[in-house]
Amino acid sequence: MFSSLMKLLPPLRLIWPVLACGFVYHPAMFAEALPAGSTTLVYFGTYTGAKSKGIYVARFDSATGRLTPPELAVATPSPSFLALHPGRRFLYAVGETSNVGGKRVGAVSAFSLDAKTGQLTLVNRQSSGGDGPCHLAVDRTGTCLLVANYGSGSIAALPIRADGGLAEPGTVIQHQGSSVNPTRQAGPHAHFITTDPANRFALVCDLGLDQALIYRLDPAKAALVPNDPPFTPIKPGSGPRHLAFHPSGRFVFLINEIGSTLTAFAYDAKRGALKELQTVSTLPETFAGKSSCAEVQVHPSGKFVYGSNRGHDSIAVFGFDARNGKLTCVEHQATQGKNPRHFAIDPTGQWLLAENQDSDSIVIFHVDAKTGRLSATGQTVSVGAPACAIFAPAK
C-alpha cells in the first residue's frame, strides 16, 4: 500500500505529540516537529454500511493540501471515533454498537499501527462498559483509555496493557438524571470525554443532562472520581456535545448540539473548574431551518475556534481574544456536503478537512492564517459515512 509514494518520501526522524479526536496539543510542539511539506497519515472513522467497511487511511501533504484516495486500513464495525496512543504505535476505536458477546454493551478496539503502510491490525476488543459508545480518548501517559457511552449515559476507564491491548474497565460510572427536552434528554447521554492538559482531570459532556462533568483522574489505576464541584451546569435544552481546550490551557470551548451554540469557559487547572464567559449562536441570524451542532476545534494558533452545523451544513468560524475570553463571528463556510459530523485541522494549521457523513465525502479547505477564514481547494475525496479524522506520523 502506497509503496510507490513511500520510495519518494524521506524518513521522518521526528518526535510527534498526540493528535487525536478530542485531544489537546500545543502548537509550538507541532511547529518544531512537523516541517512544511511533510506527509502524514490520516485515519477516518466511519459508520459501516454499503459504502464503508471500517477504518480508512490516506496520506496528506501539508505543503499542497493534497489527500490521497482513502483505502481500507482494517475492517471493523462502526468505528465512529478514533484515538491515537502517545507512543504512536496503537490506535483505538469505539464500535458504536449495542451488542458484544450477546450482552447489551458496546465495544472498544485496540489496533497496532504500521506507520509505513498505514495498515491496522486488531490487538483485542473489550466491552466499553456501557451501551452505544460514541467517543474515546487516551490519557497523556498512555496508561488508560477513557470512553463515553451515549446510549447508557455512562463513562468508563480501561487499563492499557504493555502490548497496547485493553483490559476490562477499571471504572464504570453511570450518570443519572434528565433535562428539559423530552425527546433528546429523557435520560443521560454521555457524548464526549477527554483529559485536561495536566492529565489530572477528565472532562465529560453529557447531552442528556445539560452538564459538563469533571472527574479526578488516576490513570495508573484507571480510576475516575467525581470532582468537587462535580459538574458545571449548561443552559437547559442546550445539549452539550463536544469540547476543546485552548492551546494555553486557560480556556475551554463547548459546542451544544441541540441549542446550536458555542460556550467559552475560563478553566481553573488547579481546581478542575469551569467558569462561563460567553455563549454565542453557531448559526447565521437569517437562518430559520433545522440544524444541530457536532464538532468543535481550536486552531493551533489559539486565535480561531471552529464549529460544525448539521442542517445548515457549514463550519462556523470565530475569532477568539484571549485577553478578554470573547468570541467574534468571522464567517459561515458551506461544507459542500450534507451533515458535517466532524472536521479536522491539520497539525500545521493550514488546512481543514470537513467530513460530510451523509454525502460520503471529505472536502479540503485552506485556512487563512490571519483571518481564520476558509476557502475551498476544489479537492474532494470519497469515504463512506465519515465520522472522525485523526492525523498520525508516517514513515
N, C-alpha and C positions, 0 to 999 in steps of 0.2 A: 504494500500500500504506500503510495506517494514515493516509490523508490526513485523515480526519475527526478523528482524535486529534491530529494534528500542529497543526491550527488552534487547538486549545485549550491547547497547551503553549508556554510562553515559551522563547526561545532560551537555550541554556546557554553562558555565556561563562566556561568553566572550563578549568583545566589538569588533565588526568587522568593519574594514574600508570597503569602497566601492570597489568592483572589478567588473567592467562592461566593454563591448566591447568599446575600445577606451578610457576608464577611466584611470586616473593616480593614483598611490598609492605609498607609501613609504615602502620599505622592512622592516624597523625597526618596523613599526606598525604591520606587519604580524608576525614577529618573536616573538613579545610579545603576540599576540592574538591567534596564531594558533600553539599549541604544536604538535610535531611529532606524527603521528598515528591518528590524528583527521579525522573524516569522514565528508565530506561536500556534499552539493547538487551541481550538475552540470546541468544547463539548456541548451538545444540545440535548437537554432532557425533553421528552415528548409524552403525549398521551398516545398509547399504541392503538392501532386500528388498521384500516385498509392501507393507509399511506405511511405508517410508521411501525417499526418492529422493536424499538428500544432506544438506546443512546447512540447519537451520531457524532462524528468528528470531522472537522475541516481544518485547513491551515489558513491563517490570517496574516497578511503582510501589512504592518503598521505604517510603512512608508507610502503605500499606494491605496490602502483601504480595500485591497482585493481579498476575497474569500473564495477558497476552492469549493467545488460542489461537495456537500457533506456525504460521508459514507458511513455505513453501519459499523459502530465500534463494538457493540455487544447487543444481543437480543435479550430483552428483559421487559416485564410487564409494566407499563405506565410509569416510567421513571421521571415524574414531573418536576422534581427538583434535585439538584446535584450539589455536592460539596467536595472540595479538594483538601487532602491531608497536608499539613505543613511540610512534611517530608517530600511531597510531590510524587510519591510512588503509589499512592492509593486514591481512589475516587469513591464516593459514597452516593447512593441514590435512594430516595423513597420509592416504594412501589405503591402507588395510590390505589390500593385495593382494600377489600374488607374481608378477605378470606385467606388465611395461612394455616395449612395443615388441618383444615376443617373448622378452625376457630375464627370467630368474628374479630380479627385483628388485622392490621396492615403489616407491611414488611419494609425493612431497610436492608440494602445490599451493599457489600464491600467488594470492590474490584481492584485488582492490581493494574497499574498503568504502564504501558510501554511507550516511553517518550519518543522513540524512533518511529514506530509505526502508527501510534495513536490507538492501537487496539487495547481493549479492556478484557480482563479475564476474571470471572467470578471467584472470589475467595470464600465467602459464605453469605448466607441470608439469615436474618434474625427478625423476630417479632418487634414491631415498633412500640409495643406496649399500649396500643390503642387502635381505634378504627379510623381509616381514611387518612394516613399520614400525608402531609402536603408540603412540609418544609423541614430542613435539617441544616446543621452547622457543626463543624469540628472545632473543639476548643483550641486555643492557641498553642497548647503544649502537645497536641495530637494524642491526648490520652483518652478522651471520651467524645462520643457523638451525641448531640442534642437533637431531639425530634419533636415536632409539633403535630399532633393528631387532630385534624379538623373534625372528623365525624364524631368522635367520642368527646372532644373537648379536653384532651389530656396532653401532657408532655412527658418525655422520658429522657433519661441519660443512660447511654450504653458504653461500657468499657471497650476500648480499642486494644486488641491483642498486639503482640510484637510483630506478628505476620500481617498486620493490617486488618485482620478479621474482627468481627464483632462478637462480644459475649452477650449474655442475656441482660436486659435492662437492670441497672443498679438502683435506679429510682424511677418510679412512675407516680405522677401526681394528677389526680382527676379534678378539673375545675368544676365549680358549682355555680348555678345562678342563671339569669336571663337578663334581657333588656327590652326595649320598647317596641321593636319590630317583631310582630308575632310570626312572620314568615321566616325571617332570617335569624332571629335572635331569641327563639324559644328556649334555647339551652346554650351551653358554652361551645365555642368553636375556635380552638387554638389554631392560629394561621401562620405564625412565624416565631422563630426562636434564634437568638444569637448571643454571643458573649460581648461584654464591653471591652474596650481596648486593653484594659489592665487584666482581663481574664478573671476578675473577681466576682462578677455578677453575670447572670443570664437574663436577658430581656425578652419578654413574650408578648405578642399581640393576640388578644382574644376577641375575635369579631363578634361573637355572641354575647359577650359580657360588657362590651364597650370599656375595656380596661387594657392598660399596658402594665403587665405584671413583672415584678422584679424578684429574682431569686439569687441567694448567695450560692456560689458555685465552688465545689471541691472536686476538680477534675480527676484527681488520683483515686477518689472513691466513687466517681460517677454519681455524686450526691448533689441534690438541689434542695435548698431550704428557703421558705418564704422570707423575704427581706422585711425590714421594719422602716417605713410602711411597705406593705406587700404589693401595692399597685397604685397606679395613677389613673383616676377616672377620666374617660373621654366623653365628650358631649353625647348624650343619649341618642341612639339611632345612627351614629357615625359609622360603626363597623370597622374598627382599626384592623388593618391587613398586614402591612409590612413597615419596617423602619430601617433607617440608615444613619450611621454616625458621620458627623463632620470629621475631616482628617485631623483636626485639632483635638478631637475627643470631647470638646466642650459643649457640643450641640447634637441633638437628635432630631431627625425629621420622620414623622409618622404619616403614612398615607391611609386615608379612611375610605374603604371600598364603597359602602352604602351612601355615605354623605358626599362623595366626590370632593373631598377636602384634603388639605395638607397642613399638618400642625408642626410648628417648630417648638422645640423644648430646649431649655438650658439643662445640662447634665452635671450633676454633682457626683464626681467619681468616687469620693470618699464614702458618701452615704448610699450611693446607688439610687439616687432620687432624680425625678424629672420635674421641671417647673415650666408650665406652658407660657410661651412668649407670644404666639400669633397663630391664627388659623385662617387659611385662605382657600378659596374655591380653585379647583383644578380645571374648571370649565369656563369658556367664554360667557360673558353676560348675556349674549344674544342666543345662546343655545337653549332650546326648550325640550329636547328629546330625552330619551332614557340613556343613562350612562353609568358606569361604575369604575372605580379606580383599581389598579392592580399593583404595579411595581413602583418603587422609589429608589433613586440612586443619587449620590453626590459626585460632582466632578472632582477629579484628583486635585485640582487647584483649590477646592473649597469655595469657589466663587459662584457656583451654579448648582441648582437642585432640579432634578427631572422626575416627572411622574407620568404614568401612562393612564389614558382614559379609554375604556372599552365601551363602545356605543358611539361616542364622539370619534373614536379611533384616532387618537392623537397622542403626542408627547407634549405635556405642558412643561415649559421651560421657565425657571425662576432665577433671578439674581439673588444672591444672599450677601448681606452685610454683617460680617462677624462682629463689628463694633457695637451694633445695637440688636443683633439677632433677628433682623427683619428680612422678609421675603418680598420680592417685587416681581410681578409677572413680566416676562420678556416676550413670549410668543406661544402659540399652539401650532405644532407641526404635525400635519397628517402623516400617518404611518404607511400609507399606500397599501393598506390591507385591513382585514377585519379582526377585531379582538386582540389588541396587543397585550397579551397576558404578561409579558416580560420584555425587558430590554437590557442590554449590557453595554457599558462604556469600556473601551479597550484600555489597557494599562497606561498608554501614553496620553490618554485624554483627547485624542484627535478624532475618534470615530465612535459612533453609537450604532449598535445592531438592534433593530426593532424586530421582535418575534410576534408575528401575526398568527395566532393559533388557528383561527377559522379560515385563513387564506393559505395555510401551509407554506408560509413564506418568511424569509429573513431579508429585511431591507436595510441597506447600509447608508448611514448619513455621516456627513462631515460635521465636526463641532468647531465653531469659531472660538478660538481661544480668548478673544477679547470680549465678545458679547454673549457667548454660550449658545447662540442660535444654531439651528440645524439646517443643513442643506443636503438634499438627496444627491447621491453619487450616480444614480442610474443603475446601480447593481442590485439585483435580487436573486437569491438562491432558494431552492425548494427543500423544505423539511416538513414531514407530516406532523401537524398539530404541535408546533414547538411551544414549550412552556418554561424553559430555562436555558441560559447560556453561561458558561464559565470559561475563562482563559487559563491555559496551563503551559508551562515551558516545553519546548520541543528540542530534540537533539538532532 
